[in-house]
């Protein structure tokens, strides 16, 4: 999937996943086929400059955003308390 043809729903979900501290870039690549560099470019294009700088500062080098930096104890893409997400919609419990 190239950045030019991402649907609005997928764009929203990618941005949401990029904002989540526990979702690694590898999960975004697995689900949407875009690399970390492409996610960064997508965030740069779709956020205010101040918001993008704040996000980059927060995720740069963060162990939970990079699969290789995580401990073996973390075996999921999201917080255990996060609501289950299905087809880009939050399902009711």
C-alpha positions in Angstrom: 0.0 0.0 0.0 1.5 3.3 -1.0 1.0 6.5 0.9 -0.9 8.1 -1.9 -3.8 5.5 -2.0 -4.5 5.0 1.7 -8.2 5.2 2.5 -9.4 7.6 5.1 -10.3 4.8 7.5 -6.9 3.2 7.1 -5.2 6.6 7.5 -7.1 7.2 10.7 -6.2 3.8 12.1 -2.5 4.1 11.2 -2.3 7.5 12.9 -4.1 6.0 15.9 -1.7 3.0 16.0 1.3 5.3 15.7 0.1 7.4 18.7 -0.4 4.3 20.9 2.7 3.8 23.0 2.4 0.0 23.0 1.8 -0.5 19.2 5.2 -1.2 17.5 5.9 0.0 14.0 6.2 -3.7 13.0 2.5 -4.1 13.8 1.6 -1.3 11.5 3.8 -2.8 8.8 2.2 -6.2 9.3 -1.4 -4.8 9.1 -0.9 -2.1 6.4 2.4 -2.9 4.6 4.0 0.5 5.3 7.5 0.9 6.9 8.4 3.0 9.9 9.8 5.6 7.6 6.6 5.8 5.7 4.6 6.0 9.0 6.8 9.0 10.0 6.2 10.7 6.6 2.5 10.0 6.9 2.5 11.5 10.4 4.5 14.5 9.2 2.0 15.2 6.4 -1.1 14.8 8.5 -0.3 16.5 11.7 0.4 20.1 12.8 4.2 20.7 13.0 4.1 21.1 16.7 2.1 17.8 17.2 4.5 16.0 14.9 7.6 17.2 16.8 6.0 16.2 20.1 5.1 12.7 18.7 8.6 12.2 17.3 10.2 13.2 20.6 8.0 10.8 22.5 8.5 7.7 20.2 12.1 8.2 19.3 14.0 5.2 20.7 11.0 4.1 22.8 11.3 0.3 23.4 7.6 -0.3 23.1 7.5 1.2 19.6 10.2 -1.1 18.2 9.8 -4.9 18.4 13.5 -5.5 18.7 13.8 -3.3 21.7 11.0 -4.9 23.6 11.5 -7.5 26.3 10.3 -11.0 25.6 7.6 -10.5 28.2 5.6 -8.2 25.9 3.8 -10.5 23.4 0.9 -8.2 22.3 0.4 -5.1 20.2 -1.8 -3.2 22.6 -2.4 -2.7 26.3 -4.3 -5.5 28.0 -6.9 -2.9 29.2 -7.5 -1.5 25.7 -10.9 -2.3 24.2 -10.9 -4.9 21.5 -10.8 -3.3 18.0 -12.5 -5.0 15.1 -12.6 -3.7 11.5 -11.5 -0.2 12.7 -14.4 0.0 15.1 -14.3 -0.4 18.8 -16.6 -3.3 19.7 -18.7 -3.2 22.8 -17.9 -5.5 25.7 
